[in-house]
Amino acid sequence: MRWMTLLLLLSFKLHAQQPALIPQPQTLQWQQGAFPLTKAVNIYFDTTFAGTAGYLQQWLQGKGINAVLLAGVADNGTGISLKKNKNITNSEGYTLRVTPAIIVITAATDHGMFNGSSTLRQLLLGDGFAACEITDNPAFPWRGYMVDVGRNYQSMPLLKQQIDKMADYKLNVFQFHFTEDIAWRWQVPGFPALTADSNIIRNKGKYYTSADIHELIRYCADRHILFVPEIDMPGHSAAFKRAMGFDMQSDSGMHYLRQIVTLFIKEFNLPFLHIGGDEVKITNKTFLPEMIRMINEQGVQTIGWDPGGNIPASTIHQLWMRDAPATANTRYLDSRHLYLNHMDPLESVTTIFQRRIGDRLKADQNVLGGIICLWHDRKVATEKDLLTMNPVYPAMLAFAERSWHGGGTDGWKANLDVHDPAMMKEFNDFEKRLLTHQQLYFKGLPFAYQPQQTKWKLTGTDKRGKVILTLPAQGGTVVLQHFWHPLVKGLLPEGADTLQWTATASFYADQDTLLPVWIGFNNLSRSYFSDSPEAGMWDNKGSNVTVNGLPMAPPQWQHAGHKGKGEFPLTDEGYEYRSPAMVPFHKGANEVVMYLPRPVAKSADWQNPVKWMYTFVPLQQPAFALSDYFTDHMVLQRDKPMQIFGTGLPGTALRVRFGNRSVVAKVQADGSWMAVLPAFAADTVAKVLSVTDGKRVISCYDVLVGDVWVCAGQSNMEFTLAEEAHVKEAAPNKQLRLMQRQKNTSTYNVPYQVSDTIFLHPANYYSGSWKVADIAAARPFSAVGFYFGEMLQHTLHVPVGLINVAVGGSPCEAWIREAAGKESSVKAVFSGNWLSNPALEPWCIQRGHENLDTLLAMKVPLPANATGYRHPFQPGFLYDAAIAPLTAMQVKGIIWYQGESNALSEPRVQQHGQLFPLMVADWRAQWHSPELPFYFCQLSGISTEKGYKSAYWPLFRAQQLRLSDSIPFSGMAVTSDVGHPTDVHPTDKQTVGRRLARVALARTYGYGILYKGPVPEKAILQGDTAYLSFNKGEQITTADHQPLRGFTLKNGNKLTGMISGNVIKLPVPAGTSVIYYGWSPFTDANLVNEDELPASTMEIVLQK
């Protein structure tokens, strides 16, 4: 669409090959050239900067550069040099000079040096650091971010993710609000009741130990972030009262609170403690002064909320309402109108960017800086909703820019001020940088932002329809009148709120099309318990929208008309966390009209504030993007032409470079592009893969060349290394790379939420990136895959990459291309509505209903195709989601562990005998590789004693043995000897992964090793004895050196045999024509060869 192209060119039109820096340095001069990444092999540093030098070394390692640290050594005019500069008076200031020959950062402190290194990291563009000269220091010394973990617990990984982003953007204060009415979340020694489940309303059992808090403090300190804990007193302390039995302001409350606070101070030795002090009736006038004095006497500075209780001037006042910094002898932090939980995501960027922190251009003796706050009062369904439903990252970047750079405009503005050309120019420049950072540094993270270049005409009419006033506006979200009016300025001038308003904009399309659009009229605050809209309405004011005169239907609200409650999570009320509306546009100009009825009056219920606003934003794709299979740390397949691919705007010309080779590609009419680079040999030296359109560069760093294997199947392939029996033996391996394709919605027995529907489109089902196989990355990865890859890498001495797409519970047919299935002998599997198809496994159909029926009852639109609603267990879904995108990549082969969902009845077992070879053949056809290796695991063993339906597993395992012989270029690892009698997920995956690796080493790489267990070459009946002859070169024995076990008749009667050389002798009853081995759901059969590879379950026909 042409209008999309025009907007994107505006959004991403950077100076040629110049990086986008956030926050923008105070002074910046671009120079010619770049310092090559490959030359960053030496880091010379003054010993003052050891911390930053180590941090920079670690970062470079992530880019594939093994830099050497040289302490106290003068640079020789090359490399990276970190130098002391006593002339810099600001402790966070730095200078940075990049030339094609050297990088020099100077600072007075390690904090300043760390800030300089953060800027340096953003200067990396492709394979070099852009040349420039920078002098920089912050406008405000306190630039913070606060999280409320009292109301909604956050895990340590999620907290660290946010701290990492703070460090990237030079925020330096992390405020940790961990006590609330809902819960007290520090485990206090000697006070177990505070964190007892009975006293926690939400997230029971979730709190932080002292070790956790020490870890957070260290994690912050390593990134030069001040950790500021908050023990809220005496307000927000209902959890304390439940646990202790008395109020904080009572004599007993003060007595024990003194003990608790003293324990905290002595345990953590921090310079600041926030004591809250707000939103409470002060019944004990001595409480706050006494507590503050006690804290100060222990050498700790206090911070408190303002307005609040009787807090002295010596305590830093954190402003949260309308009052401006006023008292000359008081220090302030500004959090007024900086609560992210009240902000629309697009509004958050415009209002914070225009903000003047503390009503100052820069810090002074009174105003230290500001802190943005995340108060999500309502319960969340999952912790990730805290970042999805609140504009944490877009707002964080806007705040980082403003609080570092200073400036801003008077007052608090909800919209872009189109009458201020200087500010508009400044914002447009920032938005370009913001959008670049969104794509480069927030892939896979919640970042709800789109370009706000749409120009609107708002028309106000009186009751008779006469036009009284017209106003211009620009943005994706426009606020007519803020619910905190007049403190926050909306678009309407005084007196204009008596009119009826419409907003009109025109969008140009170069063809008829259907586009995803964010539409909203009342972005619910997450800290108010606001009501959900009524059914059939966009909001409770009667707002509406038309496109070319056609009304756009509002969403099918999951909880229409629901009265807001604190313990009732939001689900789809905000446009940023529900599926976008699909809006038809026709070729040419399209008129969009937003109907914005005047609120009758201010709401009498403070939990339901009147928000007079609207959002209309067609979601735009960047000019080009790499497929998300291409990320840092990946492995590209050796010895085959490299196929690099992605999406973009049709006609965009791209140059793709890897190492010293490059090719040109063009985005096709369907929005796809592919570049084919020549084949490379295996290489353990990291390279950069980059794509550019001449304006932007997208790069993947630390890319190796080796062998890539795809791991697929169901839960036993998905089973993680963290759960595996030998996990403590696992070792990091830099030449082993892992891509865990994370499922964005589960297949557990839970009803899907409206927010899950977007992930039922196959293209959205997975996410994930490549990681180096250190222990942290390996633990959540497939254990079978890890041990398979580890053994290959140790044997071959080339890089190995593994892509895991396994989905627990998935049936084989979900992995088969629908068109292939419909043309096969098992076409019944791919016919009709899968949720009522008798050819499918009832258990899978039941799970589909369990996941989907709630949404269907609510008439929520769901993605569907010819066989019904999309779902991970639907025939063809996982092929579309996982395999189809991968067929564009070059890979070495496939490993597969699946079958449980196809082995629960005899008809399903027989059906699998046709499905499996069909799948293998079609995957090879789609990869255009008829000899593509396909190695799989046999089902293990589990008994039926606890009700598991494994009666047909022996039949299935025998079928798998036959398939391993009949399907060319395949092989099987037997696993029945490492099963578990009552657990479908046996924990010994090391044995399984290594057996699969043996198959690959023998069959694909030509190693002369045994790769399968004993299989009789002849089975002859002579008289009443069966003679089974095995390969003469293969020694057969028993695994436990006990008598031979596992041979039976069809009725299950055991046969007693004896091994003699390479022959097994088995006396059998007269008339026996078939014998069985390992023919029970859980088997203790013990026949192995000299390499301890077990024999498979098998049906043996005796010849006379």
N, C-alpha and C positions, 0 to 999 in steps of 0.2 A: 504494500500500500504506500502510495507516494507521500501522504501526510505523515505516515510513520517514519519514512526515510528522512524527510525534512527535519522532523523533531530530533531524530537521533543524530543527524549530522550536526545539529546545533549542540546537542547534549555532549557529544564526544569529540568535538572539533578542538583538539588540543594543538598547541604549538608542535610542529613536526618533531616527533621523537623526544618530547620532553615529558618527564614523569609528572604525575599529579601528587603534590605534597599536601598533607593534612597533619597538623596545622601548618598553614603557610608561614614560612620564616619571616622574621621582621625585615630582613634585607636579603634579596636573592638576585644574583646575576648569573644567567646562563652563559656558558662558554661553548666553544666548539669541541667536538670529539667526546670520547668516553674512556674510562679506565676499564680495561678488560677484566671480566670476572676471573678468568684463568690466571691472572697475575696476582690475585689476592691470596698469595700463599704464605706471606710473612706478615705478622702483626707486631710492629715495634711499639713498645709502650713504656711509659713511666710507671713505676711500681704503684703509684697512687691509683692507677686505672686497671688494676689486675681484674677486678670484677667485670668491668665492661669488656675488657680484652677477652676474657673467657666466654662471656655471653656472645660476643661477636664471632669468636671461633666456632662456637656451637651452631650459630645461625649459618655461617658459611658452610659448615659440614652438611647442613640440610640442603644446601645448593650444590653439593657434590665437590666442595673444595676442602681439602685437608690442610688448613692453615697452621703454621708453626708460630707459637708465641715466643717473642724475644724480649724479655724484660730488661730494661735499662740499657738497651743496645740502640745506638744511633742508626736511623735509617740510612740506606745508601742511595736515596733518591727513587726508590721503588717500594711497592707494597703499600701497606696501610700503617700510618704512623699516628699514635695517640700521644699528644704532647701536653705538658703542663703550661698553663698560661695564667700567670699571676695578675695580669692586667684586666682579666675578666672579673668583675665585682659581683655579678649575680651568680649565686651558687648553682643555678640551673642553666646558665648561659653557656654558649659554645661558639666556635667558628668551625667552618667546614670548607675545605678546598679540594676539589676533584679535578685532576688533569689527566690526560692520557697516560702519564707516567707514574703518578703517585696520588694517594689520598691522605690528607692531613686533617685531623680533628684536634682542636685545642680546647681546653677547659680548665677551670680552677679546681673542680671537684669531680669525683666519679659520677655524681648525679648529672652534672653538665655533660660529661663525656657520654653517659648513657643516652641522654637526649640527642646528642650529635649522632650517635650510632643509629638511633631510631630513624632519624632523617636519612642517613646514609642507606639504610635498608630500603627506603622508599625510592631512592635514586636508581636502584637496579632496574634497568629496562632491557629486556632481552639478555644478551650476554655481556653487558657492560654497565658501569655506573656513569650516569650523565655528568658531564663536566660542568662545574658551577663554582661559585663562591658565595658563602652564606655567613652572615653574622646574626645570631639569634639569642633571644632570651624571652621569658614569659612576662606577660602583662600582670598576671596575678599569681602569687605563690601557692594558693590553695585552689586546686582544680580537681573536684572530687565527684565520686559516684557512690550512692548509698543503696544497699539492698536490705529489704525487710525479710529476714528469715524467721522471724518470730511467728508471723502469720502463715507463711508458706515456706516450708523447709526447702533448701536447695542443696543438692549433693556437692561434694568437694570438686568433682570434675566440672560441673557447671559453674561453680564459683571461680575456679581457676581459668576457665574459658573467658569469663568476663574480665578478670584481672589481666590476662594476657592482652586483651583488646585495649584495656586502659593504658597499659604500658606502651603499646604500639602508638598510641595517640597522645602520649605525654601527660595523661591524667596522673595525679600523684597522691590522692587521698581516697582510701577505701573505707567508707563508713559502714559498720557491721551492726545492724539493729537486730539483736537476737533475743530480746525479752519482750513479751507482749501479753495481752489478755488471752490470746489463743494458746500460747505455749511459752515456756521458758526453755531455751535450747542450749544452755551450757550445763554440762554435768558437773555439779559443784561437789567437791569432796566433802563428805559428812552430811550432805543434804539430799539424799536420794529422792525424796518426795518431789523435788522440783522438776525432775524429768521422768517421773513415773507416768505410765500410760494413763492412769486415772485422772491425772491433772493436765493432760495434753488433749486439746479438743481436736486438732488436726494433725495428720502425719504422726500418729502414735509411734513411739519407739524411735523417732527421728530427732536427734539432737547432736551436739558437738562435744566431743571429749576435749580435755585439755590438750591432748596430743594433736587433735584436729586443729584447734585454734593456734597452737604453736606452728603447725605446718602452714596455715594461712599467713601468719605473721612473717615467717621466713620467705614464703612465696612472694609476698608483697615486697619485703625488704630487698630481695634479690633483683626486683624490678624498680627499686627506688620509689615505692609507693608506701605512704604512711598508713598503717592499719589503725583505724579509730573505732574502738568498740563502743557500743551504746547499751547501757543498762538503764532502761527507762524507769524513772522514779519520780514521784510516787504514782504517777498515772500509768495507764496501760500495764497494770500489774495484777490483773485478776488471776493469772496463773500462779503468781507468788502467793496470793491470798488463799487459793484452793489448796496449795501444797502445805502452807504453814499454818493456816487456820486463823490468821489475823491479818489486818491491813498493814501496809507498809508504814503508814503514818502513826500507828499505835506505838506505844513504848516497846512492846515485844517486837514489832515489825522493825523499828529502828535498830534495836539491839542485834537482831540476827542479820539485818541488811548490812550493818557495819562489818560483821564478821565475813559475810559473803564478799563484799566489795574489797575488803582487805586481802582476803584469799586471792581474789582476782588480780589485784595490783601486785602482790608478791609473786604470784605464779607467772605473770606475763611481762611485768616490768616495762610497761608502755608509757610514753610521755603524755598521752591524752586519754581522757575517759569522758564520753558523752553521757550526761545524766538525764536526758530527756527533759522532764519538768513541765510538759504541756498537757492540755486537755484533761485537767483534773481539778476538782474542788480542793483547795488547800485548807484542810481542817487543822493542821499543825503548822503554825507559822514558823516554827523553828526547824522544821524538817529539812528543807532545802539548804538553808544557811549552814546547819550543822553538818549535813552530809558533804557539802562542798568544802567546808573547812577541813573535815577529816581527810578527804581525798587530797586536797592541796597540801596538807601537812606531810603527806607521804610522797611529796615531790611530783604529783601528777596534776597537770592542767585540766580544768573542766571546760566542757562545752554544754550549752543547753539551748532548748528551743525558745524562740521569741516570736510571738507572744507565748508566755508560759507563766510559771510561778515566780516567786520572789528570788530571782537569780541576780547576784551582784554584778557590778561592772567588770570585776576581775575575771569573770567567766566569759568565754567567747560566746556570743549570741548568734545562733543560727536562725535566720529569719525565714518564716514560712507563710506569712500573710502579707497584709498591705503595708505595714509600717516600713518606712525607709530608714537606713542608718542615720542616727541623729545625735546620739550622745558622744561627745568628743573623746571621752576617756574609755570608750568601749570598742572592742574589736568585734567585727561582724563577718559572718558567712552568709551568702545570699542563696536561699533555696526558694524564694518567692516565685510562684508561677514556673517552677522547675520540677514539678511533680509529673513524671512521665505517665503515670496511671490515669491522668486526666486528659492526656493529649491524643488527638488524632495523629497517626504517623506522619502524614504530610505536613500537617500544622506544626508538629514538633520541630521540624527542621526550619521552617520559616520563622516561627516565633523565637526560637532560641538563637538562630543566626543573627536576627536583628537586635537581640537583647543587649542592653548595656549592663554588665554585671555590677550589682551593687550600686547602680546609678553612677558608675564611675567609668572613665575611659581606661583607667588602669588602677592598680592597687594604690592605697595610701595607708596612713597610720591606722585608719579605722576599718577599711574594707580589705579583707585578706583574699577574698575570691568567692567562689561559689561551689555548690554541690547539687548535682541533679539526683533526684530521688525516685526509687521504684517502690511505691506503696501499692501492692495489689491486695486489697483487703479481702476480696472474695476468694474462696477456695478455688484452686485450679485442679483440673482433672489430671494433668501431668505437669511436671516441673518445666518442661519445655514451653508450656503455654505462657509462662511468665515473660519469655522473650518474644513469643509469637504474638501475644495480645497487647504487648506494650512496645513502643518504638525505641527500645533500648539502644540498639546500635546506630540507627540513623541519628537519633538525638545525641548520642555520645559523641559522634563525629562533629556535629554542629556545635556542641558545647566545647569540645576540644579546640576547635577553630577560634571561637569567640573568646574563651577564657585565656588562651595562650596569646592571641594576637591583640586582644583588647578592642576598644572602639565600641561600635554599635550605635543605636539611636535611642532617643528619649522615649520613655513609656514602654508599655507592653503591647505588642501588636500581634494579632492572630493571623493576619494576612500579609502578603507582600505589599509594600507601599509603592504602588505604581507611580505615585507623584514624587517619588524620591529617586531621580535617575542615578545618582551615585550609588545608593544602596542597591538598586536593581542590578546595576552593572557588577557590583561586588558579589551579590547573590548568584547571578548567572555564572560567574567564574567559579564560585564555590560549588555550585551544583554540578558542573562538569567534572570537577575533581571528586565529588562525592559519588557520582555514578561510576566513575572509573574504579574507585576503591571498592564499591559494592561488588563489582564484577571480579576484581582481582583478589580481594582479601576476605570476602565474606561468602564464598561459595559454600553452599550447604548450611549456612547459618540464617536465622530469621533476619531479614533486612527489608522491611516493607517500605519501599520507596520507588517512585516513578518520576520522570521529568515533569516539572510544573511550569510548562511553557504555554498552556492553553489560555487564550484570552477570551474573557467573558464580557457580555453586556447584561447588566442587571437593570430591570425595569420595575419601578414602583408605581402602582396605580391606587386610586382611591376606590371607594365602594361602588362608584358608578363606572369604573373601568377607565377613567381618565388617567393618562400618563402624567405623573407629577414629577418624577425624578428618574434619571438614568445614571448609572455608575459603571465605570470600567473596573475590571478585576483580572488578576492573573493567578493561576494556580490549579492544582488538582483538587484540593479541598479549599472551599471558601466559607468563612465564618461570617454570617450576616451580623449577628449580635452574640457576643460571648456570654456564657452563663455567669461569668463574673463581671459583666458590664457594670460600671464603666471602668473598673480597674484594668481589664484587658480590652483593648480596642478592637471591635469588629469592623466590618465594612460600612455599616449604616451610620450616617451622621445622626446627631441628636434630633429626635422628632420623627425620623423616617421609619421608626418601628411601628407606626400606625398604618402603614401602607401594606398592600399585598404585593409580593415580589415574585418575579420569574427571572431566571438566568438563561441566557442563550449563547451558544457557541456553534461554530461550524467546523466540521472535520471532513477532509477530502480523502476519498478512496479512489484508487485507480482500477478497481474491479469490485464486483459484488462479492461480499465476503461476510463471514461471521467472526466476530472478534471478542476475546475476553475483556471485560471491563469491570473495574472497581466502581460500584455505585453504593452510596450511603447517604443518610440524612441525619443520623443521630449516633455519633460514635460514643458508645456507652463508656463512662468512666469505670475503671476497674476497681476503684475504691468505694464507689457508691453501690448500693444494692438496688440498682435501677431495674425497672420492669422491662421484660422483653416486648417487642412490638406485637400487636394483635395480628391474627391470621389475615392474610389478604392485604396487608398494609406495609408500606416501607417504614413508617414510624407512626407514632400516635398523634401526630399533628395533621396527617392527611397529605404529606408530601408525595410528589409523583414525578415521573420523568417520561418524556416522549422522545423518540428518535424518528425523524421524518414523519411526525404526527402520530406515530404508533406508540401507545403506552407500553412501557416495559413492566412485566409482571414482577412483583416483589418475590423474594425467596420464600420457599416453604419452610417457615421457621420451625426449628426442632422443638422449641418450647414456646410456641405462640401464646402471648398474653400472660406468661408466667410472671408472678409477682417476685421481684428480686429478693433473694435471700443470701446471706453470707456464705452458707454452706452449700449453695447451689451454683456450680461452676457455669460460666459463660461457655457457649459452644459455637454459635454461628452468628451472633449479633453484630459483629464487626466485619466490614468488608475485607479487612486484611487477613482474617483468619477463617473465612469461608471461601468456597469456590467462587470465582468471579462469574458475573452474569455474562451469558453469551448473547451478544447484541448484533443484529443484522445491519450491515451498512451496504448501501448501494454505490455503484460507480458514480463518481462525481462528488458534489458537496452534500453533506449530511447535516441537517439541523438538529441539534440537541437542545431541548428545553427542559429546564428544571423548574417545577412548580413548588413554591416555597411558602405555604400559607403562614400567616402571622400567628404566632402563639397567642392564645386567648389571654393568658396572664402568666405571671411567674408561678412556678409550681409551689404549692403549699408544702409539699413533701421534699425535704432537702435531699433525700435519697434519689429523687427523680428530677434532676435539674432540667430545665428547658434548654435544649441545644438547637439553635437556629443556624443550620449549616448544611452544606451538601458536598458530595464528592462525586466526580465523574472523570475517570481516568482509563482510557484504553491502555491495556498493558502492552508495553513495547519491548521488543527484543533488541539486543545490541546489534550493531552492524555486522558483527560476526562473533562466533563463539566456538571453542573447541568442545567436542563431546566430553562429557564428564568421565569418560574412561581414560582421558589423558590428563594426568596431574603430575605434580612433583613426585619423584622417587619411583616412577614407573619403570617397567621393563618393556622394551620393544623387541619383537621377535626377530631373531638373527636369520641370516641366509635367505630371507624372502623380501621382495619389495615391500617397503613400509607404507601402509595405507593410513594416512592421517585424515581425520574427517570431523565435520561439525555442522553448524547451521549458521544462517545469516540472512541478510537482505539480498534478494536476487540481484545479480549483476555486480556485486562487490568483488573486486579483484584482490587477491591475497597472495602474499609470499610466505611460504612455509620453509623453515630452515632447521636442519638438524646437523650438528657438527659443522663440517665444511661444505655441505651440500644443501642446495635449495631448489625449490620448484615453485611455479606459479599455479594457482588454482582460482576458480571463479565460482561464486555461489550460483547454483542453478535456479531455474524458475520455481522449483518446489521448495526452495529455501535450504537445500543441502549442498555441501561441498565436500570434495575429497581430493587430497593431494597424494601422489604416489612418489615416494623417494626411492632411490636405488637400495638394494640389499646391503646390509652391513654385517660384518663378522661379529661374533661375540666380543664384548668389550666391557671390562670391569671399570674403565675410566668414565666418570660421569660426563655427560654432555647436556646441552641446553636444546630443547625443542621450542621453537618460537613461531608465532604466526602474527603477521602484521598487515594492515591495510594502508600503511603509510602514515596513519594518524595515531593508532594505538598499537601496542604490542601485548600479546598474551604469551607468557612463557611457562614452560614446565622445566624445572631444574632437577639436577641429580638423576638424569635419565640414563639407564644402562641398557645394553643390548645383550640378550640371552634367549632363554626359552620361556614361553608363556603357556601356562596350563590353566584350563577352566575347571573349577570344582562345582559340580551340580548335584541335585538330588533332593532328599528330604532330610529329616532331623538328624540322622546319624552322620551325614556330611556336615550339617550345620553345627553339630555338637562341638563346643568350644574347647580350646586348649586349657582354659582356666578350670574346666570341670574334669579334665583328663587325669588318669591315674599317675602319669609320669611327668606331670607339668614341671616339677622341680628340676628335672633333668634338662629342660629346654634351655637353649643358649641363644643369645642374640646373634644375628648373622646379617651383616651389611649387604651381602650379595644375594640375599633372599628378600623379595619384596612382596607385599600382601595387599590386595585390594578386597576389602570386605564390602560387598554390595549390601548395604543395610536396608532391610525392609521398612518402608515408611508407615505401614500399618500391619497389624499382626493377623495371624490365623488362629488365635486362641478363641475360646468359647466366650466371647464378649460381643455385645451389640456394637456395631460401628456408630461413630458419631458423624454428624454432618461434615465435620472437618476432615473425616477420612475419605470422603467421596472423591476428592481430587486425586488421591493415591490409587484409586481403582481404574484410572487411566493407565495402561501399561507403561507409558513413557514416564510416568511420575512415581512408579511403584518403588524403585530403588534409588538410593543415593550412596555416596561414599567416595573415598579417595585412596590412592596408593600410600603405603607406609613402609618404611624400613622395618624389617622383622626384629625389632628389639622386643623385650618381654612384654612391655605395655601394649604394643601393637599386636603381638602374637596371641595374647591371652583371649581376646574376644574372637579370634579367627578359628576357622575349622581346624580341629585337631588332626583329623585324617589328612587334610590338605597340608598343614604345617609339616608333619612328619614326612609326607611324600616329598614335598619340596626341599626340605632339609637334606634328605638322603640324596636326592638328585644333585643338589648343589655341591655337597661334599664330595660326591663321586666325579662329577663332570668338571668341576672348578670353573663353571661359567655362571653368570647371574641367572636366577630363576625367579619368574614372576607368577603369582597365583591369583586368580580372580574367583572369589567364592560367591555363587549366586543361589546356593541351596535354600530351600524353603521347607520348614518342618511341616509334615503331614501331606505334602503335595503328591498327587497321583501322577503316574507316568504320562497320562493323556494331557495334563496341563502343560507339559513340556513339548508337545508335538504341534507343529504348525497346522492350523485349522484346515487350510486348503489341502495339505498332504493327507490329513486324516479323512477328509470327505471323499478322497479319491482312492481309498484303501479298502481292504477287506473288513476293516472294523469301522466303517463309516457310521454305523449306528451310534458309536460313542460321540460323534460330532454332529448329531442330528437333533433338531428340536430343542426345547428348553432344557438346559442341563440340570436345572433344579428339580426336574421331574422325570429325568431320563432313567429308565430302568436298567440301562446298560452300564450305568456308573455305580461306583461304590456308595451305598447308602450313608455311610459315615461322612463322606465328603459332602454329599448333598445336605445332610443335617447341619454340618458346620457352615455351609453357605447360608442356610436359613437363620442360624443363630447369629451370624454376623449382619445379615441384610434386612431381616424382617421388620425390625423396629423402624428403619428408615422407610421401608416400603409402606408400612402402616401410616406413616406421616406424609406419604406421597412426595417424598424428597426425590427429585430427579436423579437417577443413577446412570452411569455409563453402561452401555449395552451394545451387543452386536447380534449376529444371526442366531447364536445359541443362548441368548439371554443376558442377564446382568453380569457385568464383569466382576470377577473375583479370582483370587490366586488359585483356587482349585478348579476353576472353569476350564474345560478343554481348550488348549491353545493359549491361555493367558500368559503363562510363564515363558512360553516360547516368544511371544510378542514382547514381554517385559525384559527378559534377560538375554535370550539367545539371538533374536533378530538383530539387536544393535551390535552384538559381538561378532556376527558373521562378517561385518565390514573390517574387522581387525584380523591381522595375521596371528595365529596361535600355533603352538606345537601340538597340542592334543587336549583330550577331555578325560577327567576322572569323575566317576559317578557312583553314588551310594544311595540307592532308592529301592523301594519294593514293598515296604510294609503296607502302604495304602492300596496295593494291587494284589495282596496275598491273603485277603480275608475270606475268600470263598473259592471254591473250585472253578466256577465260571470266570471269575476275575483272574485267576491264575492262567487259565487257558487264553483268555483275552490278552494278557500281558505277553504271552508268547508271540503275538502278532504286533502288539504295540511297540515293544522294545526294538526289534529290528527295523521297524518302520521309522522310528525316531532316529536311530543311528544313521540309517541311510539318508534320511532327509537332511539331517544336520550336515552331513558330509557334502550333500548336493548344494546346500545353501552356502557353505564355506568354499565351494568349488575345489574340494580336496577329497577325492574318493578314497585316499589312503590315510585320512586323518585318524590318528590313534585314538581308540576309545576303550578305556580300561575301567572296570567296574568292580564293586565289592559285592560279594555274595551276602545274602541276608545272614545275620548271626543266629543265635538260638535263644528261644524263650519258651518256657513251658506254658501250659494252659491252666495251671493249678489256681491262679488268681483271676481267672476269667478272661485272660487275653486270648483273642481269636487267632491262635497261631497253628491250628490243626493242619493247615494246608502249606505251612512253611516248607516241609520236606519236599513236597511236590514242586514248590516254587524254586527251591535251591537246586533241585535236579534239573529243572528247566534252564536255570541260569548257566549250569555247566554245559548243557547242550548248546546254548546260544554262544557261549565263549568259543566253542569249536566251529560253529557254523557262520558266525559273523567275521568276515576277514578283518585283519588288523585290529583285533580286539584281544582282551585278556581279562582274567578274573582273579581277584584275591579272595581266598576262602577265609571266612571269619567265624564259622560255627564253633570253633574251639575256644574263642574268646568272647562268647556270649555270656548271658546271665540268666539264671532260671526265672527271675521275676522282674527283670528290668529290660525294657525294649531298647534302652540306651546304655549298653555296656561301656565301661569307662576306659578300657584298654584300647585306645585308638592309635597308640604308637605302633603296635604290632601290625595293625591294619594298614596304616599309612606306609610303613616300610615294605610290606608285602606288595602293595600297589607300585611302589617305586621299583622293586625288583622286576615286576612285569614290564615297566617302562624301560628300564635299563637293558633288559634282554630283548624285548620286542622292537623298541624304537632306536636304541643306541647301540645294539649289537654286542652287548656284553655276554660272554659265555657263562652265564649263571643259571641255576635252576630258578624258575619263576612260578611254578605251580606244583601242587602236591601229586602224590601217586594216583595214576589212573591205569587200570588194567588194560593191557594190549590184547589179551585174549581171556575169555571166560568159558571154560570147557567143563562139561558135566561128564564124568566117567563113573558109572555105577552110582554109588551113593555119596560121591565126593565131588565138590566143585573146586576146580583148579583155576586160580586167577594169576596170570603171568604178567609181570611188570617189566619195564625196560631194564635190560641187563646192566646198563650203565648207572642205574639208579638203585641206591640202597634203601630198602624199606625196613621200617622198625616201628616201635610204638613211642609216643611222645613221653610217656611216663615210665617206660621200661617195665610196664606191667603187661599181663596177657592181653592179647588183641581183643578189642571191644568194638561194637558198632554194627556188626553184620546181623541182619534179621531176615525173617520171612515176611511176607505181606501182612500176616496177622499179628506181627510184632514179636513173635517168638524169637528168642536170641539164638544165634549160631555161634558155636565155639570153633575158632580157627587157630591155625598155627602158621607162622612164617618160616619158610625154608628157602634161604637165598632170596631170589626175586619172585618167589611163588608163595601164594597163600593157599592153604588147603582147608576146605570147609566141609565137614560132613553135613549132608542135607537129607531131609526126608524124601522118600520115593515120590516121584511125580513133580518135583520142584523144577520150575523152568526159569524163575526170576528170583534173584535175591536183592537185598537192599542194604545200603550202607548209610549210616547217619540218619536213618529215616524216623526221626522223632523231632517234635518242635524244638526241644532242647536236648542236645545230644552230648554224650560223653565219649563218642567215638575217638580212637586214639592213633589211627594209622598216619604215619608221617614218613618223609624221606630223610636223607642224611642232613639236609639243611633245615629240618624241622618244619617244613611246609606241609600242612595237613591235607589229607585227601578230602575231596568234596563229598557232600551228600550225593548219592547216585543210585540209579536203578540199573541193575546189571542183568542182562539177558544171557542165559547160559546156552552155549552151543553144544550139541552132542557130537 
